[in-house]
């Protein structure tokens, strides 16, 4: 074959697409082009994925979409995150010590709520429970803030400043916890998108709603006859009881499955201890019933002290409630009664019962605390130093005008009671048993306006001295109890009516909440 013929054949082959080398080159080119396209598409997808992650992480969707609409107000997922987390933290603050009894494991924090069933959520989870609570709160707050707008109720500059101060203080706490800013702290602990602005706005709305509800509650007026009728309806359930008791618990024993439980033998031993204490009490003398019960404990070989409990019957008396409320009960009576689980026994001594028809006390005070040592104990020296400081301030007050106004000024300046050192140290509705024993005794000793004294006070949280100033008597305690209950019921009814025309509409973006 001539060269020219071969050349012609190659040309024809190229034209016909049958040249092997050419075909191979063309196939390789196609593979590379396809691979390049796959790489390009993959790269685009990765870039898009990264962009989406960055987009979501920035909180844009959380802040710029609507999760819930109530009336004419829209709430973003970030705002709902704040409300949701707030419901959880508020619940923990109130019931945290009993969380396990409700079936809530708090060790997982917010992250684990969706994995824990909640009996209070109609078969749902704890996440559902707190989400529902958050939505209900928004509905109520919206109804109340609308009511406030219609009735000219607004936050004062001072009230706004208080909100600002409370929210701004988060920055200091955040720094202590190692966060670079308050916004980072809020986002980490309340949810994506939450920041200071959202927290502050929510606080404004909540404060205004509370103010509107309080103003309505304060407007509710009842006659003395209505209050007396309400109190009589309790049939003694709201009477004031003064009780001393000791609880003899049955020892627990380890079972084969590793659990701890009382046995028939340990329950019987607890009953025997309680009976021995009661026998010793009945054999002892003395008008101080609590001291008499403590003496009985010592006689029975028990290392401990009784609890001196002043309580409203319906809320604080235990399994001995019926015994204590028996009309024949008199001072010094005592009994042994099992607890609700019948794995321990109360030794109960009756001191007194009151129908609460006594006048509440109005009193001011200046608290000077003793300094606790490294073990949290209060030495005699620390107590003496606190007493000396109280006596110094008392002498300073007496050397001046010695008026109620000057006392109030000193209370604001020197008192260590944070509950009253911004209102002149005033407690204007003191009930029996509300204060520590010595303070309580002063309040109800028949003083007149302007009577003063220095009294010692000690509780689980402090030890120190109170400079006290008797202001006067308030209303009947029974009337206050009845009024509080009537106001609570009427406020609840009013709120139900106020919110009945409000509903919450959840959007697609609600799923971002929590």
Secondary structure, 3 states (H helix, E strand, C coil): CCHHHHHHHHHHHHHHCCCHHHHHHHHHHHHHHHHHHHHHHHHHHHHHHHHHHHHHHCCHHHHHCCCEEECCEEECHHHHHHHHHHHHHHHHHHHHHHHHHHCCCHHHHHHHHHHCECHHHCCCEHHHHHHHHHHHHHHHHHHHHHHHHHCCCCCCHHHHHHHHHHHHCHHHHHHHCCCCCHHHHHHHHHCCCCCHHHHHHHHHHHHHHHHHHHHHHHHCCCCHHHHHHHHHCCCCCCCEEEEEEEEEECCEEECCCCCEEECHHHHHHHHHHHHHHHHHHHHCCCCCHHHHHHHHHHHCCCCCCCEEEEEEHHHHCCCCHHHHHCCCCCCCCEEEEECCCCCEEEEEEEEEEECCCCEEEEEEEEEEECCCCCCCCCCHHHHHHHHHHHHHHHHHHHHCCCCHHHHHHHHHHHCCCCCCCCCCCEEEEECCCCCCHHHHHHHCCCCCCCCEEEEEEECCCCEEEEEEEEEEEEEEHHHHHHHHHHHHHHHHHHHHHHHCCCCEEECHHHHHCC
